[in-house]
Every structure is written in structure tokens, then in C-alpha cells.
Amino acid sequence: MCTNLLIDSRVYKREGAVTSSPDGDTSQTTAETTTVGASASPVPVRRMRRAERREQILDAATRAFARAGYAATGLDDIAAEAELTRAMLYRHFDSKADLYRAVLDRACLRLADATGADDFDEHAIPALLRAAAADPDGFRLLFRYAAREPDFRDLIDSITAASREVAHRNLARRIPAGPWLDWAADLIPAFTLDAVIAWLDAGQPDPGPAADRIAAAVHGVMAAAHPHP
């Protein structure tokens, strides 16, 4: 799970997803002197293991994409953010789109690690808030900005379908089958994510009470979905 009741991380176990290299391959950058971004000043690049370098690039890309958006962010911007050359980016990623997908993949997998099991219990929303606070740029990219990019609609559509499936499975334990169960399964994941993003935008106030407020709203939707006598 990327997030309890929200995303099934199996969406991201797809063929071709970029993962950290376990082989310890080292980029041959020890003696390189490179021009960073548009700067004319040479900057020495220290040796890093390949997986470490890839994480450095993903960190820089996450910040750059979150700051300016996908369309307005170029590889030169990311290279400057990472203090690397554009050529070095191409050693790890084929294109800007490839890099953006890798950023989204990593954000989702981090959420999966942070939020754990598929059950939607009292621990789910606090875990989601902690995960969002730990990687706010990645969270916003995944759940706000990527949805605006036509080139990534397939990814977002997969997330939406998986989140609804997980929500439906959990809510079916509490709500009778029928249109109101379907309604709640559509509404609760979308509402919860919007609530967490709004909490991030507000400066992450009072995580404990924030989780309680979001949970109360979720329980309100669940109560409303029950048939009235």
C-alpha cells in the first residue's frame, strides 16, 4: 500500500519501474570538473556509488518539480539543483519524463513503507500525516501536480482505480453493499488526500488534532453512507 485505504503499491511494481541499483556500481566521476547548470564556474564532482548518485538526482528533481512544475522545469534546472552536469543526469535517466516518473515512483514507495498494511484503522491517518510531513514535496507531486500532466494520466488513473478498490474492500466491512458503499469508496480516499494536502499547505499545524479532525470527517462520511431507517 502507498497509503492505507488510498493506493495499492502494486501499481508501482510494474515492469520498467526504476529502482535503486544494488550492485554498488560507481559512476566514473572522480576526476570530472563540470559546469553546473548555466554557471560558468567549474565545480568538482565527488565520487559516489551509483545508487547514492541516483538518490541525489531524485532529491534534486523532487525539489525542482515541486517548485516550478513539470512543464516549467528543465533538465538544466535539475542539474543545477543537484550540482551536476546534464550529461550526468543522462547516465541515470533517459529523459525528463523518465526522471519525473521515477520521482513519483519513489514518493509512492516511501508512502507504502510509512503507512504499512491495507487496513484502515486508528493508526492509518496519523501514519499518512507523518509520511506527508516527511516528504511534502513528493506527496504534493504525487497527489496534486501529477494529475495536471496529460503525459502521466495513465499513472494517475491507475492510482485512482487502485485507491477505490482498496477503499471499497475496507468499507464493505462497515457499510452494506450498494450505491452508498460505492459513493463512500469514491469520496473517502479523495477527501483524505485533499485534507492532508490542505494540512501541509497550512504549515502542518498540530498533527495529533489534525489526524483526529480528518478521522472525524471520514467517520461522518461512513455514517452518512449507512441506510437510514
QUIPE-V659857 format. One record per pair of residues at least 4 apart in sequence whose C-alpha atoms are under 7 Angstrom apart, sorted by sequence separation. I is the first residue (numbers start at 1). GAP is how many residues later the second one is. D is the distance in whole Angstrom. If there is no record, write none. Layout:
I_GAP_D, I_GAP_D
This chain:
3_4_5, 9_4_7, 13_4_7, 35_4_6, 48_4_6, 49_4_6, 50_4_6, 51_4_6, 52_4_6, 53_4_6, 54_4_6, 55_4_6, 56_4_6, 57_4_6, 58_4_6, 59_4_6, 60_4_6, 61_4_6, 62_4_6, 63_4_6, 64_4_6, 65_4_5, 68_4_6, 69_4_6, 73_4_6, 74_4_7, 75_4_6, 76_4_6, 77_4_6, 78_4_6, 79_4_6, 80_4_6, 84_4_6, 85_4_7, 86_4_7, 87_4_7, 89_4_6, 90_4_6, 94_4_6, 95_4_6, 96_4_6, 97_4_6, 98_4_6, 99_4_6, 100_4_6, 101_4_6, 102_4_6, 103_4_6, 104_4_6, 105_4_6, 106_4_6, 107_4_6, 108_4_6, 109_4_6, 110_4_6, 111_4_6, 112_4_6, 120_4_6, 123_4_6, 124_4_6, 125_4_6, 126_4_6, 127_4_6, 128_4_6, 129_4_6, 130_4_6, 131_4_6, 132_4_5, 135_4_6, 136_4_6, 137_4_6, 138_4_6, 139_4_6, 140_4_5, 141_4_5, 142_4_6, 143_4_7, 149_4_7, 152_4_6, 153_4_6, 154_4_6, 155_4_6, 156_4_6, 157_4_6, 158_4_6, 159_4_6, 160_4_6, 161_4_6, 162_4_6, 163_4_6, 164_4_6, 165_4_6, 166_4_6, 167_4_6, 168_4_6, 171_4_6, 172_4_6, 177_4_6, 178_4_7, 179_4_6, 180_4_6, 181_4_6, 182_4_6, 183_4_6, 184_4_6, 186_4_7, 187_4_6, 188_4_6, 189_4_6, 190_4_6, 191_4_6, 192_4_6, 193_4_6, 194_4_6, 195_4_6, 196_4_6, 197_4_6, 198_4_6, 199_4_7, 200_4_5, 206_4_6, 207_4_6, 208_4_6, 209_4_6, 210_4_6, 211_4_6, 212_4_6, 213_4_6, 214_4_6, 215_4_6, 216_4_6, 217_4_6, 218_4_6, 219_4_6, 220_4_6, 221_4_6, 222_4_7, 2_5_5, 12_5_7, 35_5_6, 48_5_6, 65_5_5, 68_5_6, 79_5_5, 93_5_6, 140_5_6, 141_5_6, 172_5_7, 176_5_7, 199_5_5, 1_6_6, 2_6_6, 35_6_6, 79_6_5, 93_6_6, 146_6_6, 147_6_7, 175_6_6, 1_7_4, 2_7_5, 35_7_5, 36_7_7, 79_7_6, 132_7_6, 1_8_5, 34_8_5, 35_8_6, 65_8_6, 33_9_6, 34_9_5, 64_9_7, 115_9_7, 147_9_6, 172_9_7, 33_10_6, 34_10_6, 76_10_6, 79_10_7, 33_11_5, 75_11_6, 32_12_6, 33_12_6, 115_12_5, 32_13_6, 114_13_7, 115_13_6, 64_14_6, 168_14_7, 171_14_7, 30_15_7, 29_16_6, 30_16_6, 29_17_7, 30_17_5, 61_17_5, 114_17_6, 168_17_5, 29_18_6, 60_18_6, 167_18_5, 195_19_7, 111_20_6, 27_21_7, 60_21_5, 75_21_6, 164_21_6, 26_22_6, 27_22_6, 60_22_5, 164_22_6, 192_22_7, 26_23_4, 27_23_6, 25_24_6, 26_24_5, 24_25_6, 25_25_5, 57_25_6, 24_26_6, 56_26_7, 163_26_7, 24_27_7, 21_29_7, 21_30_5, 188_30_6, 20_31_5, 107_31_5, 107_32_7, 107_35_7, 184_37_7, 54_38_7, 104_38_6, 184_38_7, 37_39_5, 37_40_6, 62_41_6, 184_41_6, 37_42_6, 36_43_7, 37_43_4, 36_44_5, 181_44_6, 58_45_6, 180_45_5, 36_47_5, 36_48_5, 37_48_7, 36_49_5, 35_50_6, 120_50_7, 175_50_7, 34_51_6, 119_51_7, 175_51_6, 140_57_7, 129_67_7, 66_71_6, 63_74_6, 62_75_6, 66_75_6, 62_76_6, 18_84_6, 126_85_5, 125_86_6, 125_90_7, 12_93_6, 9_100_7, 9_103_6, 2_106_5, 2_107_6, 3_108_6, 2_109_5, 3_109_6, 2_110_4, 1_111_5, 4_111_6, 3_112_5, 2_113_7, 4_113_7, 5_113_6, 4_114_5, 5_114_7, 1_115_6, 4_115_6, 5_115_6, 1_116_6, 4_116_6, 1_117_6, 4_120_6, 3_125_7, 11_147_7, 11_148_7, 7_152_6, 8_154_5, 7_155_6, 8_155_6, 7_156_4, 6_157_4, 5_158_6, 6_160_7, 5_161_5, 6_161_7, 5_162_5, 6_183_5, 5_184_7
